[in-house]
Amino acid sequence: MKNLNRKNVLPFKVRSIGRWWNNKEEIDIVAYDDQQSFIFGECKWKNKSVGLNELS
């Protein structure tokens, strides 16, 4: 996410990137900007590289 933000590939310039959780749910990636636009993501680990088409 940080690399994509640096390359200006994301739909907006991200201000903060982190994660969120409570006692019932967890979101692996949360990114937002100053206008309260958000990106939510989930991480899946594989032993092979994936392309950008798998990120949508």
N, CA and C of each residue as an Amber inpcrd file, in Angstrom:
protein
   168
   0.8320000  -1.1680000   0.0000000   0.0000000   0.0000000   0.0000000
   0.8870000   1.2450000   0.0000000   1.9250000   1.2500000   0.7940000
   2.8170000   2.4200000   0.8290000   3.4800000   2.6480000  -0.5250000
   3.9210000   1.5670000  -1.1690000   4.5370000   1.6990000  -2.4930000
   3.5290000   2.2040000  -3.5210000   2.3130000   1.6880000  -3.4930000
   1.2820000   2.1400000  -4.4230000   0.9530000   3.6110000  -4.1960000
   0.9410000   4.0440000  -2.9440000   0.6800000   5.4440000  -2.6300000
   1.7990000   6.3360000  -3.1670000   3.0530000   5.9050000  -3.0000000
   4.1910000   6.6800000  -3.5150000   4.1580000   6.8020000  -5.0350000
   3.6690000   5.7500000  -5.7020000   3.6040000   5.7470000  -7.1700000
   2.3320000   6.4110000  -7.7000000   1.4860000   6.9370000  -6.8010000
   0.2220000   7.5850000  -7.1750000  -0.6920000   6.6650000  -7.9750000
  -0.7320000   5.3940000  -7.6070000  -1.5900000   4.4070000  -8.2670000
  -2.9750000   4.3510000  -7.6120000  -3.0790000   4.7500000  -6.3700000
  -4.3380000   4.6780000  -5.6300000  -5.2820000   5.7960000  -6.0710000
  -6.5870000   5.6660000  -5.7990000  -7.5520000   6.6760000  -6.2490000
  -7.4170000   8.0310000  -5.5550000  -6.6700000   8.0980000  -4.4630000
  -6.4100000   9.3510000  -3.7610000  -5.0890000   9.2430000  -3.0180000
  -4.5310000  10.3810000  -2.6210000  -3.2780000  10.4060000  -1.8650000
  -3.5830000  10.0440000  -0.4140000  -3.0440000   8.9270000   0.0430000
  -3.3210000   8.4070000   1.3790000  -2.5680000   9.2220000   2.4300000
  -3.2630000   9.5860000   3.4940000  -2.6560000  10.3090000   4.6160000
  -2.1240000   9.3460000   5.6660000  -2.8670000   8.2750000   5.9260000
  -2.4830000   7.3320000   6.9760000  -2.8450000   5.9090000   6.5570000
  -1.9730000   4.9640000   6.9060000  -2.1870000   3.5450000   6.6190000
  -1.9830000   2.7710000   7.9160000  -2.8920000   1.8740000   8.2130000
  -2.7650000   1.0700000   9.4240000  -3.7060000  -0.1150000   9.3730000
  -4.0920000  -0.5970000  10.5490000  -5.0420000  -1.6950000  10.6570000
  -6.0390000  -1.3630000  11.7450000  -7.1430000  -2.1050000  11.7810000
  -8.1900000  -1.8470000  12.7590000  -8.7240000  -3.1790000  13.2590000
  -9.0720000  -3.2240000  14.5340000  -9.6790000  -4.4250000  15.0960000
 -10.4490000  -4.0680000  16.3480000 -11.4010000  -4.9480000  16.6750000
 -12.0760000  -4.9160000  17.9680000 -12.2120000  -6.3610000  18.4210000
 -13.0520000  -6.6320000  19.3930000 -13.1210000  -7.9990000  19.9250000
 -13.8400000  -8.9820000  18.9950000 -14.4600000  -8.5100000  17.8970000
 -15.1820000  -9.4030000  16.9890000 -14.6520000  -9.3930000  15.5620000
 -14.0210000  -8.2990000  15.1370000 -13.6400000  -8.1580000  13.7320000
 -12.2480000  -7.5680000  13.6030000 -11.6600000  -7.7900000  12.4260000
 -10.3280000  -7.2560000  12.1430000 -10.2480000  -6.8780000  10.6680000
  -9.6780000  -5.7130000  10.3870000  -9.4110000  -5.2750000   9.0150000
  -7.9070000  -5.1310000   8.8900000  -7.3120000  -5.8840000   7.9570000
  -5.8540000  -5.9310000   7.8240000  -5.2490000  -4.6040000   7.3980000
  -5.8860000  -3.9070000   6.4620000  -5.3600000  -2.6330000   5.9660000
  -6.4860000  -1.6080000   5.9230000  -6.2360000  -0.4570000   6.5390000
  -7.1390000   0.6860000   6.4530000  -6.2940000   1.8860000   6.0590000
  -6.6830000   2.5510000   4.9830000  -5.9830000   3.7560000   4.5360000
  -7.0200000   4.8460000   4.3200000  -6.6530000   6.1000000   4.6400000
  -7.5960000   7.2010000   4.4480000  -6.8660000   8.4960000   4.1340000
  -7.6500000   9.4630000   3.6300000  -7.1010000  10.7800000   3.3180000
  -7.7940000  11.8380000   4.1750000  -7.4900000  13.1100000   3.9260000
  -8.0600000  14.2100000   4.7150000  -9.5460000  14.4330000   4.4510000
 -10.0620000  13.9500000   3.3160000 -11.4830000  14.1110000   2.9900000
 -12.3170000  12.9160000   3.4560000 -11.7540000  12.0660000   4.2700000
 -12.4020000  10.8740000   4.8200000 -12.7800000   9.8560000   3.7470000
 -11.9570000   9.7380000   2.7110000 -12.0690000   8.6330000   1.7570000
 -11.2640000   7.4740000   2.3290000 -11.7830000   6.2640000   2.2120000
 -11.1490000   5.1050000   2.8250000 -10.8760000   4.0090000   1.8100000
  -9.8350000   3.2320000   2.0760000  -9.5480000   1.9750000   1.3880000
  -9.4280000   0.9180000   2.4740000 -10.1510000  -0.1850000   2.3250000
 -10.0680000  -1.3010000   3.2560000  -9.4930000  -2.4970000   2.5150000
  -8.6270000  -3.2500000   3.1660000  -8.0200000  -4.3970000   2.5080000
  -7.8290000  -5.5770000   3.4380000  -7.6710000  -6.7310000   2.8190000
  -7.4130000  -7.9630000   3.5430000  -6.1530000  -8.5930000   2.9680000
  -5.2950000  -9.0880000   3.8190000  -4.0380000  -9.7030000   3.3740000
  -4.1910000 -11.2130000   3.3040000  -3.7660000 -11.7820000   2.1990000
  -3.6980000 -13.2320000   2.0070000  -2.2720000 -13.5620000   1.6180000
  -1.6830000 -14.5280000   2.2710000  -0.2880000 -14.8730000   2.0060000
  -0.1910000 -16.0890000   1.1060000   0.6630000 -15.9900000   0.0740000
   0.9590000 -17.0900000  -0.8360000   2.4660000 -17.1520000  -1.0200000
   2.9460000 -18.2800000  -1.4660000   4.3740000 -18.4370000  -1.7310000
   4.7310000 -18.0990000  -3.1730000   3.8820000 -17.3070000  -3.8450000
   4.1870000 -16.8870000  -5.2100000   3.7550000 -15.4320000  -5.3850000
   4.3340000 -14.7750000  -6.3710000   3.9960000 -13.3820000  -6.6590000
   2.6100000 -13.2970000  -7.2830000   1.9280000 -12.1830000  -7.0380000
   0.6290000 -11.9270000  -7.6490000   0.6970000 -10.6140000  -8.4170000
  -0.1990000 -10.4460000  -9.3700000  -0.2440000  -9.2310000 -10.1730000
  -1.2520000  -8.2340000  -9.6290000  -1.2480000  -7.0250000 -10.1910000
  -2.1770000  -5.9830000  -9.7670000  -3.6280000  -6.3690000 -10.0040000
  -3.9050000  -7.2040000 -11.0110000  -5.2860000  -7.6080000 -11.2890000
  -5.8960000  -8.4010000 -10.1330000  -5.0920000  -9.0050000  -9.2890000
  -5.6050000  -9.7560000  -8.1440000  -5.8710000  -8.8620000  -6.9420000
  -5.5180000  -7.5890000  -7.0140000  -5.7060000  -6.6790000  -5.8920000
  -7.0650000  -6.0060000  -5.8890000  -7.8230000  -6.1040000  -6.9650000
  -9.1110000  -5.4070000  -7.0230000 -10.2170000  -6.1910000  -6.3590000
